[in-house]
């Protein structure tokens, strides 16, 4: 990978790839391969399957970019695709009668079960990703539409990829504390929004993750 490509931002690489620069697409894959592979390995026990799911995610992402999709925050968008790929993998395994062991014990920096484990259904408004019709996923999407752009970017990055606030700050060009404040502001709004509009679901989730009642 040349230094020229290494110095390009995700947005610049997306633009170059959509203009026919295949190496720009390869650079995006190399940039996020390790992190995405780690994401899948944390969720499933089968290392070979984790490798396959990582490759499948990048194939879907690059295919969508070729079709003209232009994500505002590439990393967040990539993890959205990854969660869809993971859910599809689980469904296929279950249809085959196989048991899928998921690691859902990881906690976030506050010591609580991550929000992604509470509302784990993948959400995307892109038809080619064949959105899974899951009520919790739909609820998440409805709420995200109420957020301001600055809070939405932090919320999605934290939700979809479990990035640290330091990583989010670097990605968005803001201070880690600013990212943390924006995330908690969005999460507080989500908690109130969910409790008001979907009280039954809100109270059922309290038993899954005490974070909702903190």
C-alpha positions in Angstrom: 0.0 0.0 0.0 1.6 3.3 -1.0 1.8 6.2 1.4 -0.5 8.1 -0.9 -3.4 5.7 -0.2 -2.5 5.5 3.5 -2.9 9.2 3.9 -6.3 9.3 2.3 -9.4 9.6 4.5 -12.1 7.0 4.3 -14.3 9.5 2.4 -11.6 10.2 -0.1 -10.9 6.5 -0.6 -14.6 5.9 -1.2 -14.7 8.6 -3.8 -11.7 7.2 -5.6 -13.1 3.7 -5.5 -16.3 4.8 -7.0 -14.3 6.6 -9.7 -12.8 3.3 -10.7 -9.7 3.1 -8.4 -9.7 -0.5 -7.3 -6.6 0.1 -5.0 -8.7 2.5 -3.0 -11.2 -0.2 -2.2 -8.3 -2.6 -1.3 -7.0 0.1 1.1 -10.4 0.4 2.8 -10.4 -3.4 3.3 -6.9 -3.5 4.7 -7.6 -0.5 7.0 -10.5 -2.2 8.7 -9.8 -5.9 8.2 -8.2 -6.6 11.6 -10.9 -4.6 13.5 -13.8 -6.2 11.7 -12.3 -9.7 12.0 -11.9 -9.1 15.7 -15.6 -8.0 15.8 -16.7 -11.4 14.4 -14.3 -13.4 16.6 -15.8 -11.8 19.6 -19.3 -12.9 18.6 -18.7 -16.4 17.4 -16.3 -19.2 18.4 -15.5 -20.5 14.9 -12.4 -18.7 13.6 -12.8 -19.9 10.0 -16.3 -18.6 10.0 -15.2 -15.3 11.4 -12.7 -15.0 8.5 -15.5 -15.8 6.0 -17.9 -13.3 7.5 -15.2 -10.6 7.4 -14.7 -11.2 3.7 -18.4 -11.4 3.0 -18.9 -8.0 4.8 -16.3 -6.3 2.6 -17.7 -7.9 -0.5 -21.1 -6.5 0.3 -19.7 -3.1 1.2 -17.7 -2.7 -2.0 -20.6 -3.9 -4.1 -22.8 -1.3 -2.5 -20.2 1.4 -3.2 -20.1 0.3 -6.8 -23.9 0.8 -6.9 -23.5 4.4 -5.7 -24.1 4.2 -2.0 -22.1 6.9 -0.3 -21.9 6.5 3.5 -21.4 9.6 5.6 -19.3 7.7 8.1 -17.7 4.7 6.4 -16.7 2.7 9.5 -20.2 3.0 11.1 -21.8 2.0 7.8 -19.4 -1.0 7.5 -20.3 -2.3 11.0 -24.0 -2.0 10.1 -23.4 -4.3 7.2 -21.4 -6.6 9.5 -24.3 -6.9 12.0 -26.6 -7.9 9.1 -24.1 -10.5 7.9 -23.8 -11.9 11.4 -27.6 -12.1 11.8 -27.9 -13.8 8.4 -25.2 -16.3 9.4 -27.0 -17.1 12.7 -30.3 -17.7 10.8 -28.7 -20.0 8.3 -27.0 -22.0 11.0 -30.2 -22.3 13.0 -32.1 -23.5 9.9 -29.4 -26.2 9.6 -30.1 -27.2 13.2 -26.7 -26.1 14.4 -26.2 -24.3 17.7 -24.5 -20.9 17.4 -22.5 -19.8 20.5 -22.4 -16.1 20.8 -20.2 -14.1 23.2 -22.6 -11.5 24.6 -20.7 -11.0 27.9 -18.5 -8.1 26.8 -19.2 -4.9 28.7 -18.7 -1.3 27.6 -16.6 1.3 29.4 -19.3 2.0 31.9 -19.5 -1.6 33.0 -22.9 -2.2 31.5 -24.0 -4.6 28.8 -23.5 -2.7 25.5 -26.6 -1.3 23.9 -25.8 -3.3 20.8 -26.5 -6.5 22.8 -29.9 -5.2 23.8 -31.0 -4.1 20.3 -28.8 -6.4 18.2 -30.9 -6.5 15.0 -29.1 -5.0 12.1 -30.7 -1.9 10.6 -30.1 -0.5 7.1 -32.3 1.5 4.8 -30.5 0.0 1.7 -32.7 -2.6 -0.1 -29.8 -4.7 -1.3 -29.0 -5.6 2.2 -32.4 -7.2 2.6 -33.2 -5.6 6.0 -34.3 -8.2 8.6 -37.8 -7.4 9.8 -37.1 -7.2 13.5 -39.2 -4.9 15.7 -36.4 -3.8 17.9 -34.3 -3.0 14.9 -37.1 -0.9 13.4 -37.5 0.9 16.8 -33.8 1.7 16.7 -34.0 3.1 13.2 -37.0 5.3 14.2 -35.1 6.7 17.1 -32.0 7.4 15.1 -34.0 9.6 12.8 -34.8 11.9 15.8 -31.1 12.6 16.5 -29.1 15.6 15.3 -26.3 14.7 12.9 -23.5 15.3 15.4 -25.1 13.0 18.0 -26.2 10.5 15.4 -22.6 9.9 14.1 -21.3 9.2 17.6 -24.4 7.0 18.5 -24.0 4.9 15.4 -20.3 4.4 15.8 -20.6 3.5 19.4 -23.6 1.3 18.8 -22.5 -0.5 15.6 -18.8 -1.1 16.4 -18.4 -0.7 20.1 -15.5 1.8 19.4 -14.0 3.6 22.3 -14.6 7.2 22.7 -11.0 7.9 21.9 -11.4 6.0 18.6 -14.7 7.8 17.9 -13.1 11.2 18.6 -10.3 10.4 16.2 -12.7 9.2 13.5 -14.9 12.3 13.7 -12.2 14.9 14.5 -13.5 15.7 18.0 -12.2 15.3 21.6 -12.9 12.0 23.3 -14.8 13.8 26.1 -16.9 15.5 23.5 -17.7 12.1 21.9 -18.6 10.7 25.3 -20.9 13.6 26.1 -22.7 13.3 22.8 -23.1 9.6 23.1 -24.6 9.8 26.7 -26.8 12.6 25.6 -28.1 10.5 22.7 -28.5 7.4 25.0 -30.4 9.4 27.6 -32.7 10.6 24.9 -33.1 7.0 23.6 -34.0 5.8 27.1 -36.7 8.4 27.6 -38.0 8.0 24.0 -38.2 4.2 24.4 -39.9 4.4 27.8 -42.5 6.9 26.5 -43.4 5.2 23.2 -42.7 1.5 24.0 -43.0 1.1 27.7 -43.5 -2.7 27.5 -40.3 -3.2 25.6 -38.5 -0.7 27.8 -39.4 -2.6 31.0 -38.7 -6.0 29.4 -35.2 -4.8 28.5 -34.4 -3.7 32.0 -34.0 -7.3 33.0 -31.5 -7.8 30.2 -29.3 -4.8 30.7 -29.5 -2.6 33.8 -28.0 0.2 31.8 -31.5 1.2 30.7 -32.5 2.0 34.3 -29.3 3.8 35.4 
